[in-house]
Amino acid sequence: MAKLPEHFIHQVQQATDIVELVGRYVTLRRRGKDHVGLCPFHQEKTPSFAVSPTKQMFKCFGCGAGGGVFQFVMLQQKITFPEAVRLLAEQAGIPVPADDGPPAEAGMDRGELVRLMRFAADFYRQQLRQDAGAAALAYVRGRGVTDESIERFELGAAPDAWDALYRAARAAGFRDRQLAAVGLVAERDGGGYYDRFRNRLMFPIIDAAGRVIAFGGRALSDDQRAKYLNSPETVLFDKSSNLYGLAWARQPIARTGRVVVVEGYFDALMPAQAGMDNVVATLGTALTERHVRMLSRLAPDVTLVFDSDAAGAAAAERGLELFIAQEMHVRIGAVPDGKDPCDYVLSAGVEAFARVVEQAPDALDYVWRKRSAQFAGAENLVERRQAAEDFLRIVVTSAAYGAIDAVRQGMLVNQLAHLMGLPVEHLTQQVRRLLRRVPTASAPASPPSATDRGVVMGPAGAQRRILEVLVAEPDLFDQAARQAGPEEFTDPVLAAVAREIWRLGDLGELNLESLLSVAGGDDWGRIVTDLATAAERRGNHAATLAEDLAYLESCRCRRRLDELRQAASSGDEESLRRYAAGRQTPDVRRMPR
């Protein structure tokens, strides 16, 4: 996806007031020049969450969250920086640049495509209540869906006609190319277009920003080729990074820290109708790494509840290792009596389905039972060996990514050795071989960053205070830039902030608002607001900057002196000549290192 232009990001930022935005989610009251309230990102009884209308930033002094309008939406909606910008742009009525998409679609107005999909969703909803949608309405009511849920989930009907939507969309001013680009129509062999969805119950697929990006259609007659038909992948829709139901499930998932993944539209819809809102469904495709990364940002605990048949079990196991690699706790639930989740909720109630989720075994226990039965029923040695190796691979992956500890790994290897009748040492050696093939393992814990509040001494403290001053007093940038550059900042986090400060300073655009419009990662808003808050508390900015710049220069002098002594003691004449030449080089903007 193309990078959003900076001028567009600033336009959206300036059109959004942070007090009004935060006030939609938090009850704020004025305290002096700021507004305060209970933090929406952690549980607290005494307000520690402050919003500054003058700085257009928020800061929680309890959990540390902070940032501007984009970072607040990212945290609140659990979405990325570009998604937050687009969401606020739509709310402000600012068109997203037309080239915000793959190069092949650069000439296509993305905003028009979004409006076309909303038109189609409204068209299908209207059809459901008319004669053309009678069969779809009867079917959906027969599945136990209430009228309230029909409205809430925006269900619709595609008429049993070749070009009903096409004619309606053309009459509304949309073009053939647009209809084809979003997958609503397909081109006839002899020319012209026909509706992709015909005689189907329609499920709109909605993204995190609340936009309709695709559709799923359930056949209403037995002679239709595909029981379920989804939109093709388009400039708006990538089925490998979208899930049905995430539009309404995102907040419950983030709140509970748990997500339930099912296979079908009704399997997600029916629990939600009954009050279980943290359920999402795949979109006719296997779980992908992008699905898993997206869910891992929302919750650490996932339960896979696929159909009870062999295909459902296989689908659950295929997704298992993806979740393990993201260090998520995975469980696999099985609905009793061969039912799917939708039918089970209808017959046994949502409480019974919730128990299936609550009592779902740990993924490794589930796979162990499956592999044990498979091993016992195997007809030959090859099948037994394959069942054992499949399980051993999952054990090794779990250990490599920290999903299980060494004790449990040893217990599982012992169990497998007993089942196979092999020495434990034999399987232990195989574990070592498999471990070498695992692509990556969990990284060791990072050393404390210089962005931590407790780091105040030495070069790291001086570097941090320089950035604090420049965030609070951009007018002092030229003084700092004459004596230091971003390459001097040794802490990776501080170095990233320094690069942005120097970039904006060189452009003459350095200010807190510009820093908060940078897509710098999940913690960017917290880091920048930490720096701004610390500077405000300390004050005395010019003197602090001068003192810390002088300190860094003294550190450079000591390093140069040490290098000179080392070169002299080792007889390195070439290094001495280079050093002398460097000392004779006239100063330009920055002092020599």
Secondary structure, DSSP 4 states (H G I P E B T S, - for coil): -PPPPHHHHHHHHHT--HHHHHHTTS--EEETTEEEE--TTS--SS--EEEETTTTEEEETTT--EE-HHHHHHHHHT--HHHHHHHHHHHHTPPPPTT-S-GGGTTS-HHHHHHHHHHHHHHHHHHHTSGGGHHHHHHHHHTT--HHHHHHTT-EEE-SSSSHHHHHHHHTT--HHHHHHTTSEEE-TTSSEEES--SEEEEEEE-TTS-EEEEEEEESSTTSS-SEEEPPP-SS--GGG--BTHHHHHHHHHHHTEEEEESSHHHHHHHHHTT---EEE--SS---HHHHHHHHTT-SEEEEEE-SSHHHHHHHHHHHHHHHHTT-EEEEEE-GGG--HHHHHHHH-HHHHHHHHHTPPBHHHHHHHHHHHHHHH-SSHHHHHHHHHHHHHHHHHHHHTTSS-HHHHHHHHHHHHHHHT--HHHHHHHHHHHHTT-S--PPPPPPPPTTSTT--SHHHHHHHHHHHHHHH-GGGHHHHHHH--GGG--SHHHHHHHHHHHHHHHHT--SHHHHTTS---TTHHHHHHHHHHHHHHH--HHHHHHHHHHHHHHHHHHHHHHHHHHHHHHT-HHHHHHHHHHHHSPP-SS---
